[in-house]
Amino acid sequence: MSKAIIIGGGIIGLFSAYYLHKSGWEVEVLEQGDLSDNCSYGNAGMITPSHFVPLASPGMVEQGTRWMFNSKSPFYVKPSLNAELISWGLKFLKSATKKHVDRSAAGLRDISLLSKSLYQQFEKDSGIDFGLEDKGILMLFKSAKVEEEELHMVEKATSLGLDAQYLTPDECRKLQPDIELDILGAVHYHCDAHMYPNKLMAGLIKYLETEGVRIHRNTRVAKINHGAGKITSLMADNKEFTGDAYIIAGGSWSPGIANLVDLNVPLMPGKGYSFMVDKPAKPMAIPSILCEARVAVTPMNGSIRFGGTMEIGKINNQINMNRVKGIVESVPKYFPGINLPLPEQKNIWFGFRPVSPDGLPYIGLSKKYKNMAIATGHAMIGLSLAPVTGKLIADAFNGTDSQVDISLFDPGRYQ
């Protein structure tokens, strides 16, 4: 039996473990933390084929420049002389073109739709109840400028074969009559879905360990040995681990791991925040994204999760309360009946999304080491793309043709 060593126990690493184990591999996962609080736990829980525009786009550069001077804005890059940030920023600017957006759309659509179908199959096969609901997502907007942008997006989405529908405010209210709305309109992406990430993570970890996947917690990789174009072993906590295949799935920590074998995987951590409101007075059924505010609102497990912001900078454990205030203050502008208190710091979750310079994930085999794969860089759609990423990694090592073209996501594109 072949053996795979996966570096990283986040949602991407765990689904890689799931599909490799399912196809007959022995699997060990090395996770630097204790698996209790990685990036997927505080996720908005959305499965989003609608997100076919990469973060690196002309609109993000234009809008992001304006947001830079607002401490409560959804997007912020902390100015720094950090060479990694400068290099990442220059690559981001180079990628943020209409040509890049157009070239990326079909590829992102394809892996997103496949990932959604894999989630549905996983729910049946695993028996795990993680609150998967196929109700779509509402993009709510308040301004004529954003309405124009969203109408253009609907046209693009339908041309890509995605199920999307423009709604008037009244049509939107009929979907959730108990929820008060102050909007100019909405787009309902019927192609999307949502879940409760905390139940997914807990259930997946338990399932894997029950099935014989070994997960080593608090185990940080310190050295990776290699020779003759392949990885031979790695050292973690003064122990040697050997396998036939190795996968870097370390999220925002992946560049440091890749550097151990002289691979360049440019990423910056994008800090996001979220918090829960338990037992809301008026329950919500359909998740929403508040377009102008870039805030996600998701009903899950009888509660509502509010999340947002993209704070590009070094990994740190500080909570920027102004960013959280920005989320809190945006909600009643769309939902006048929902006035949120500012949550206490102890109730605020934060995590680091791994953001590649071109806004596309890294998925596939390394060209430098024939038995190593990279699976990271998913930014805000890591939870959404986790099953398809795991399946594609397993297919690559099994020599199986993938169901979708993954050339866009070549992990060696910055070598």
N, C-alpha and C positions, 0 to 999 in steps of 0.2 A: 504493500500500500504506500502510495506517495504521501509525503508530508508537507504541509504548508505552514509557514510562520508568518503571522500577520502582526505588524507593528501598529497598534492603535485599536482601542476598544470602543470607539464611537460607532454611530449607526452605520457608517460606510464599512468599517472593519468587521462589524458583526454580521452584516449581510454578505460580505465576502466570505466569512466563515461559514455562513448558512449554505450558500450555493456550492462552495468547495466540498464541504462535508456531505451534502446531498449527492454530489457526483462521485463520492467514494474516497475522498481525501481524508487523511488524518490531519487535524488542524489544532494549532496552538495560537492563542492570542496574547500578545504582550501589551499591557496597558499601564502607562506611567501613573495613573490615578487609581481611585478605588471603584470606578464605574458609577459613582453615585450622582455625578453632576457634570457630565460632559455636555457639549453644545446642543445635542438633540433634545435634552430634557425640557429646555425652556422655549423650544421652537413653537411657531404659530400653528404647527400641525397641518399645514396645507400641502396637498398634492396638486401640482400646478402645471399642466400642459399649456396653460395660458401664458406662462412665463417663457416665451420664445425669443425675447429680446435680451441679449446679454447686458450685464451691468455696464460694460464698456460700450457706450453709445454716445452719439453727439448730444442728445438731450441731457444726459447725466453730467457731461462736462459743463454745459451751459447752466443748468440748474444748480449743480454742485458748487460752482463758483459763487453764486448768490448766497447759497446756504452757509458758506464758509464763515460769514460774518454774523451769524445768528446762533447764539449759544444753545437755543432750544431746537435747532433745525434737525431734520432727519438724517443729514449726511454731513460728515465732518472729517477732514484730514488734518491732523495736528501737525503744524509746520515744524520741520525738524531737519537737521543736517545729516540725519541717518542715511548712509549711502544706500542701504536696501530700499528705503522709502523713496528716495530720489530716483533710483533705477526703476522701481515698480511704477512710479508716477509717469515717467517718460514713456514706458511701454504702454501704460493705460491710455495716455493721450494719443499715441500712435495707432492704437487699436480702435479708438472711439470714432469710427467712421460709418457712414451709411452702408458702404460696401461690406464691412465686417458684420453689421447687423443683418443685412440681407443674406449673406453667406451662411450665417449661423442659424437662421430661423428654422429651416427644415430639420436640421440635425437635432436641435434642442426639442423640437416637437416630437420627433420620432422616439428619442430615448425617454421623454416624459410620458408619452402615451403607453409605451411598453412598461415603464415602471409602475404606472397606475394599474395595468392589468396584472402585473406580478404581485402587487399588494393584494389584489382581490384573490389571486390564487394562493398566496401565502396565508391569508386569513383562513381559507378553507383547509389547507394542508396542515397548518400548525395547530388549529383550534384555539388560537389566542384571540381573546376579545380585546381589541384596542380601539374600539369606538369608531371604526371606519364607516363613514357616511358619504353617500354619493349625491350631494345636494348642490354641488357647484360652489362658486364664490362670486360675491357681488363686488364690483369695482364702483365705489360711490364717489361722485364728484360734485363740486359746488360752483366751479367757474366755467365760463364760456371757453376759455383757452384749453382747459383740461378736457372739456366735453369734445372739442374738436380733435384733440389728440386721441381720446378714447374711441371716437367714431372711426378714426383712421385705423386704430388697432383692431376694431371689430372687423373691418373690411379685410385687413391682413390675416386675422385669425380664420375667418370663414374661407378665404382663398387657400389657406393651409389645411382646410378640412376640419377645423375645430368648431365645436358647437358653442356659439356665442350669440347673445341677443341683447340689443339695446332696449332699455326700459325707461319709461317716463317715471316721475316721482310717484304717481298714483299706482302704476303697475308694480312698482317696487314695494309700496306699502301693502298691497294686497297679498304679497308673499308672507309678510310678518305683520299682521294688522295691529298687534299690541305694541310694536316698536315705533316710537315717534321719530320722524325723519325731517331733516332740513337739507335737502339736496337739489341739484339741478337735474340730476338723472343718474342712471347706473348702467353698467353692463353686467349681465349675468353670464358667466362662463360656466355653462353646464358641463363642460369637459373636466372640470376640476372636482376635487373631493377634499375631505379632511378627516382627522383622527385625533386621538389623545396620545401624544408622544410618550408621556410617562408610563402609560400601560404598555405601549409597544416595546419600549426599552426593557422594562422589567420582565415582560413576557418572553422577549427574544433571548435575553441573557439566561433565564431559567431553562428555556427550551434547549439552547445550545449546550449548556452544561449537563442537562439530563441526557442529551444525545451523545455525550462523550467528548465534546469540544473542551479543551483545557484552556481556561482563561486565567492568566497570571496577573493579578492586580498589583499596583504599586511596584511595577517592574519597568525601569527605564533603560532603554537601549543605549549603551555607551560606546560600543565599537561594532563595526561590521567588517568581517574579514572577506576577502575576495581574491581571486586569481584566475587566470586563463578565461576572462570574460564571463565569470559567473560568481555569485555569492556562495561562500563556502560555510560560513557560520556567523553568528553574532553573539556579542557578550552583553548580558544584562544582569545587574545585581551580582556580579562576580560568578555568574553561571554561563555556560556555553549552550547555545541552542542551535541545532542543525536541522535542516530540512531540504526538500527538493525545490521548493518555491518560496519566495519571500515577497511580501506585499507591504509597501509603505502606505499606511492609511491613518496618518497621525494628525489629520486636520490642520490647524494653524501651526502646529509644531513640525509639520512635514519637511519644511526647508532645512531645518537643523539635522534631521535624520538623513535626508538626501545628501547633505554635505559630507556625511561620514564616508560616503563612497564617491565623492566628487561629482555628484549630479546637481544640476541647477534646476530647481523647481521654484520659480519666483512666486511668492505669496505674501500678502499682508493680512494680519488678523483684523477683521471688521467686527468691533464689539457691538452687540445688540442687547437690549434690555426687554424684560417682560415681567408681568405680574398678573395674579389671578384675582378675580372678584367672585367670591363664593355665593351661591344661592341668590342670583340677581332677582330683583323685584319683578322684572319682565324678562322671561326667558327668551333667548335668541336661538334660531334654528339654522340659519345660513351664515357662514363666515363672510366677513367683509374686509376689503382693503380701502382705507380712506385715502383717496388718490393724492390729493395735495399734501396731506400730512405724512404720507408713506407709513401709516400705522395699520397693523393687522389686528382684527378683532375676531376671535374664534370661540364659538361655544364648544365646551368640552367637559365631559364628566359632570354635567349639571352646573358648571360654573362658566365663566367667560375669561379667556386670556387676552390681554392687551399687550402688544409688543411692537417694537420698532427701533429705529435709528441704525445708522451704519457709521461707526466711529473708527476710522482707519488710523492705526498707530501701533506702538509696541504693546505687547501683552502686559497687562497690569491688572491689579485687583481693586482699582478705585471705581466707585460708583459716582458718575457725574449726574447729580440730582437735577441739573438744568435739562439734561436730555430726557429724564423721566418726566419732568414737568411738561416738556413739550408734548409727550404722549398724552398725559392726563388732560391738558388744556385743549387738545385737538378733538377729543371724543365728543363733548357736548355740542360742538359746531356742526356735527353730522347727526348726532343722536341727542336732541335737546333734553330728553327725559333721563339721560344718564349723566349724572354729575359725580365724578369720581374724586374721592379724597386722595391726596398724595400718599402713596404707600410708604410705610416705614422701610428703612434700608434693609432690615432683616427679611422683608417680604419681597424684595426685588431680586430677580434672577438676572444674571448676565452671562454671556458666553461669547466665544470668538469664532466667527465664521471665516473659513479660509478663502480669501479672495484672490483669484489669479488676475494678472494685469489685463487680460482680454475678456474677463468675465466668463470664461468657459472652464469646465472642470478638466483635470488631468485623469485620463482613464486609459490604461493599456500597459503593454510590456515595455520595459526599458530597452533601448537599442544597444546600450553599453553592456548590460548584464542580462544574459538570455533567460535567467531564472528569477528575475525581479520585475514586479509590476508596481505602478504608481496609481493610487486611487484617492484623489484629494482635490481641493480647489473648487468646491461646489458652491461657495458663497452662501446665498440665502436659500438654495434649493437642494441642500444636502439630504434632508429628510425625504423630500419628494423623489430624489433620484437614487436613493440608497439601494433598493432592490435591483434596479437595472445595472447599477455600477457593480454590485456583487456578482450578478449573473455574467456580465461582460468579462470580469476578471477571471471567473471560473472557466468561461468559454475559452479565453485566451490560453490558459494553462492546459486545458483539455484538448486544445487543437480543434475546437468546434467553431464552425462559422457563426459569427454573431448575427443576430436578427436585424441589426441596424448598422449603418456605416459609422464608425467611430474615428475616422481619420481627423475630424475637427478637434478631437480631444487628445491628440498625440502628446504623451507626457514629455517627449523630447523636443518639443517645438521651440524651446528657448536654450537648447544646448549650444 
